[in-house]
Amino acid sequence: MIIAFTLSMPGNNSWDGKWSGADRLHVIVKSFRQIPKPALTPIAPGRYSYDFGDGWRARVVATIVDRSTANKLRRRSVGFSGYDWMVDEIICLGRIRILAEHIVRERVTDLPE
């Protein structure tokens, strides 16, 4: 199974109401023979969203694609704008964790040993 993860920013808080990357294709394509080991649930096609809490909201759409489409998307993609972690969470958790979960994790991992 090949899944294309496409990033968009449907909710934004910019001065002109647009995300500067909106006119470019932001895709990560992953191939799976089986469910990855850290995954808690099977990866499902669909829409996943993340609210940054400041007026910005990201959406990642997961779509099953064939090999030919995957190759075309890989060539056209300009990367994922540093939001690869969203795809990692979809693969491992079946969702993108909310902002509060990220804050708690950062506090726990920043504790001295």
C-alpha positions as CSV (number, residue, x, y, z in Angstrom):
1,M,0.0,0.0,0.0
2,I,1.3,3.5,-0.9
3,I,-0.1,6.5,0.9
4,A,0.4,10.1,-0.1
5,F,0.1,12.6,2.8
6,T,-0.7,16.1,1.5
7,L,-0.3,19.2,3.7
8,S,-2.5,22.3,3.6
9,M,-3.2,25.2,5.9
10,P,-7.0,25.8,5.6
11,G,-7.0,28.0,8.7
12,N,-4.5,30.8,8.9
13,N,-3.9,34.0,10.7
14,S,-1.8,35.8,8.1
15,W,-2.2,39.5,7.1
16,D,-3.4,38.6,3.7
17,G,-5.4,35.5,4.7
18,K,-3.1,33.1,2.7
19,W,-0.5,30.6,3.6
20,S,2.7,31.4,1.7
21,G,3.1,27.8,0.7
22,A,-0.5,27.4,-0.6
23,D,0.5,27.5,-4.3
24,R,3.0,24.7,-4.0
25,L,2.5,20.9,-3.5
26,H,3.5,19.6,0.0
27,V,3.4,15.8,-0.1
28,I,5.2,13.0,1.6
29,V,4.7,9.6,0.0
30,K,5.2,6.4,2.1
31,S,5.1,2.8,1.1
32,F,3.9,0.1,3.5
33,R,4.0,-3.7,3.2
34,Q,2.6,-4.1,6.6
35,I,1.6,-1.9,9.6
36,P,4.8,-0.3,10.9
37,K,6.0,-1.7,14.3
38,P,5.4,1.4,16.4
39,A,1.9,1.9,14.9
40,L,-0.9,1.4,17.3
41,T,-3.6,1.3,14.6
42,P,-3.7,0.7,10.9
43,I,-3.0,3.8,8.8
44,A,-6.3,4.9,7.4
45,P,-6.9,7.2,4.5
46,G,-8.7,10.4,5.5
47,R,-8.3,13.9,6.9
48,Y,-6.2,14.8,9.9
49,S,-6.0,18.2,11.4
50,Y,-3.9,20.2,13.9
51,D,-4.8,23.5,15.6
52,F,-1.7,25.5,16.5
53,G,-3.8,27.6,18.9
54,D,-2.9,30.9,17.3
55,G,-5.4,31.0,14.5
56,W,-3.4,28.6,12.3
57,R,-4.7,25.2,11.5
58,A,-3.0,22.5,9.4
59,R,-4.7,19.7,7.5
60,V,-3.0,16.5,6.3
61,V,-5.0,14.4,3.8
62,A,-3.9,10.7,3.5
63,T,-4.8,9.1,0.2
64,I,-4.0,5.7,-1.2
65,V,-2.2,6.1,-4.5
66,D,-0.7,3.8,-7.2
67,R,3.0,3.6,-7.9
68,S,2.8,5.9,-11.0
69,T,1.0,8.6,-9.1
70,A,3.3,8.3,-6.1
71,N,6.3,8.9,-8.4
72,K,4.7,12.0,-9.9
73,L,3.9,13.4,-6.5
74,R,7.4,12.8,-5.2
75,R,8.8,14.7,-8.1
76,R,6.5,17.6,-7.8
77,S,6.6,17.9,-4.0
78,V,8.5,20.8,-2.4
79,G,8.7,19.0,0.9
80,F,6.5,19.2,4.0
81,S,7.6,22.6,5.4
82,G,9.0,21.1,8.6
83,Y,5.8,19.4,9.5
84,D,7.0,15.8,8.9
85,W,6.3,15.0,12.5
86,M,2.5,15.2,11.7
87,V,2.9,12.3,9.3
88,D,5.0,10.4,11.8
89,E,2.2,10.8,14.4
90,I,-0.4,9.7,11.9
91,I,1.6,6.6,11.2
92,C,2.4,5.8,14.8
93,L,-0.7,6.9,16.6
94,G,-3.4,7.1,13.9
95,R,-3.9,10.8,14.6
96,I,-2.0,14.1,15.2
97,R,-1.7,14.8,18.9
98,I,-3.3,18.1,20.1
99,L,-1.2,21.0,21.2
100,A,-1.6,20.2,25.0
101,E,-0.2,16.8,24.5
102,H,2.9,18.2,22.9
103,I,3.4,20.7,25.7
104,V,3.1,18.0,28.4
105,R,5.6,15.8,26.5
106,E,8.1,18.7,26.2
107,R,7.9,19.4,29.9
108,V,8.4,15.8,30.8
109,T,11.3,15.3,28.5
110,D,13.0,18.6,29.7
111,L,13.2,17.3,33.3
112,P,16.7,16.9,34.6
113,E,17.8,13.3,35.2
